[in-house]
Amino acid sequence: MIHNPTSSAVSLDGWHLTDDRDDLTQWPLPDISLGGGEYLVVFASGQAVDDYVDGGGYFHANFKLDGDGED
């Protein structure tokens, strides 16, 4: 979950999520603005398509987090 704690909108363009310290641009965040106080839920579900959005409008990253813990 990503949270914008400010009162101003913030563009997510150019930001990324990753679970691999050697690939810091593994999954690009969508080119959207997150309004002040808003949240964005991203599921680390290992989808093969980088810009996958499910029927509920939720984004899915192209990697999964290890249940034993990882960065």
C-alpha angles and dihedrals in degrees: 000000000000120000130194103208094183128090092237130077116259125204115229092199110126095019123115143193124217144166092200121078088202093056108046093168096051097129121019115217114237117271094253137120119244110212124226110291092006128134132213120204116209120182116215091216103142097245114178093221113075095214099041115154119181127222091271092057095254121143120233123205123221093241137061127223116238113247089222090060135265142170 
